[in-house]
Amino acid sequence: MASIARRIAEWAYSLSYDQLPAEVVEEVKKRFIDSLGVAVGAYYEEPVKIARAIARGTAGSLVRATLWGTRSLAAADHADFANGCATRYFDFNDTYLSKEALHPSDSIPAVIAAAEIVDAPAERIIEGIVAAYEVIGALADAYSVRSRGLDHTVYINIGSAVGAAKVLGLDVDRFEHAVNIATNTSLALRQTRAGELSMWKGCAAAHASRNGLFSALLAWKGMTGPSPVFEGEFGFFNVALCGDKFELPELGGSKYRIMKTSIKYWPVEYHSMSAVEAALNIVGKIGKIDPDQVEEIKLDTFTVSYKIIVKDPEKWDPRTRETADHSLPYIVAAALIDGRLWLETFKPERYLAEDVRKLMKKMRVEVDPKADELYPDGILNRITIKFKDGRTISEESTYPPGHFMNPLDRKGVEEKFLRLVTRYVDEARAKEFLLKAWSLEKIEDIGGLLRLLAVED
């Protein structure tokens, strides 16, 4: 039987734009637009500026790609890293929930960089994004690397290599070597998302994407990789998974996995998305919440949510932006008090404020078995508030806006994009980008399309 790496390579190599359903191509366009939107919106954030500054030092490279938000080129892998940091920093890009929860659009910077390197036709870009999403999703369906103390970016690394290899036009053998190299170098520690979270939380996936692109570039030029990288004596199964093994699910088939990814409607860790909707529904009914009038708040959630965004003591006392957007108690408190949730919610003056901390102290969080039964297809969160005057109100949500069961249409995607991008980019250029991006399969100059969103030269 063929190795997992070989199966991935053969499937991705054979993938053709002509066989993709129209709805899959439409979702690719939505993810492309959404990724550029959140990236440009994060242009001036500190980790993004750091990554971009380093990338600018590589402008003389012969293998270059566009730094998003600029008209400048940098070494392709450095551009990938900088663009990936921007895409991920606000925790606002799309999500796939399964045995492992992750963000498939973290691979898009690698696919676009590869396309610029070889001036790939637009249909090949779409193939590359679909291939990356499919492999990332299938690996997430197969096994939770989180359970072994590894970060989900392990799978982003592999999927980015697949997407980049597809765009570069590798043959099956070199494709397999790209997967072998990426997998062999993919291991990343889950400490990235434990305790007090650092800037690296928003950069780890960018590093994985960059490594995936670099793996594909090496294979493109003839570098071979260790095999069998999953099944070997010192391969992924025996070392990374401590002897556990998994079967790779079917790739492609009747429904592509990109159709089960969800676009974020608010800039928070995805498992809290329905809690935001429930909180804002409460505010819509009775107005903003005064912490002094509250006796108790009970949050019912599911096990995965509890483990990622509740259980750590730091999630009850967020001291960084990265911890705040991964804190269910803080997210709910801010939404209830402010009646809104947006980028400013995660500034220090907000998450360190006394009113939200007062309300958080009145919360308790429990795991609801009903919510566990619904996960991962549904993310049930319930908020019950008991007031000092005896009143009680409760709201719950399972499929918030943008969830694949409640997807955003083009208008919804555009509204989010424009709200983010027009912070720094002229609205006319932003709308021109949108007009062209909805016809992504016809684009002849991907770099020219990206430069429409230049914040600076």
Phi, psi and omega in degrees: 000139182296148178294164179299317180299320180293319179298318177299314182298314182294320180293311184294322179299322184278347182298132182229140178307322183298336182267357183278129176298153182301323182292331177290315178299320178298318180291326175301315180298318178299317182291323177298311180297315182298319181295317178294324180297310181291330180291311180293325177298334181263015190306319186262009178287147192302310179298326179292319178295321178300310181297320181292322179297319178294317181297323182300334179289354182250018186300338181279358180299150177274343179249094193236161176213164184286137169277114185300138183091000179225177171255015186262154175249153176215170175310135191304318182290325177291322176297318177303313181297313180298316180292324178293320176301317180294319181297324189264340195302316182282000185054047189235004178268173194291171189221145172235126182249127177201216175300326172243139176259130183203185187233093185301331181292350172302340181275345186298320177303325178292317180297315182292320178298317178298320179297321178292325181298317186252008182052053185291146174295152186300325179297328178292326176299315179297318176301316182296319179294316179299316181297316179298312180300318184295316181290317178301314180295319180295319178295321177295326176291332188278321189197143175267103177291340176303326182292344178253013178080013179257154181276151180296345179294347170308316182283330176296321178303309182294314181296324178295321176298319179296312180298317180293318180298322179297316181291324179289345177080033181293148172283175187299317182296314180290327174303312180299320179294325176300316178295319180299313181295314182298316182294319182296334183249018192269345193296128180223142187276143180289350177305338175309326186243022180246147177066217177285125187269142183256181175304330185297337177307320180270001183243344185299319180292326177296321177296320178295317178299315179300317181294324177295316177300313182298322177299317179294321179295320178298313179297323178305322181269003174110002179292135176260156183235162183296138183215144357279122191286333176272313192266352187293170183306318179243035182272190187301316182296310186285328184263300184292321183258010175055038177098346174293153178225159174218157173265133178287123178296168178301138177262138181076246180075212187281338181215119181288146186291339177301335180289345178254012172272154185238134177274135182284136179263334176230153185277069182222162173306135196299327183295344178266358186302316180289333176293323177298314180298317180298317180297315181290331174294322176298314179299321179297332182272321187234359180094174180298148186268130174266116182305328182291342181265358185263133174273312184200148171235128176250127176251123174256128183219197183239166191301313182299316176302313182300316183292326186270321190234017179226311198294327182292138177305326181296334179289345176261359180211061186296132180238000176225159176302317184296324177287322182298318181280000173244024180242107178300316179300315181294315182303314180294317181299313181297317180296319181292320183282319186271336184072017178199166175209117180210193187302322182292343177299336187250027171270150185306321182296341178268309185284349175263000185290152185291323186295317180292324180290326176296317181289323178299327181291344179264008183260150165224146184238132178231152175273128179260119179304328178298321179292322177297323180294327182281332184286142010266354183291332177233149181238079184285121169233139181231135178241125177237121181249127173252121181268160181295335180274007177098346179292152174223140175222143182221138175220147175222161178212145179236325183234079184292166179306135181095341175300148184298340174273352181216058193290154173284139173274183181302320181299316180296318178297316181294320180298315177297313181303310183293323179298325180279310189288322184285004167297329187228344186243140177306135184299325181297318179291323179298319180288328175295319176302312180301313181304317181283323183293330177291350172242044185306323183295347181255358183292130179259342181225092183295324178297320178296322177296316180297323184290346174298337182259023180293125174278323180211166179288000000 
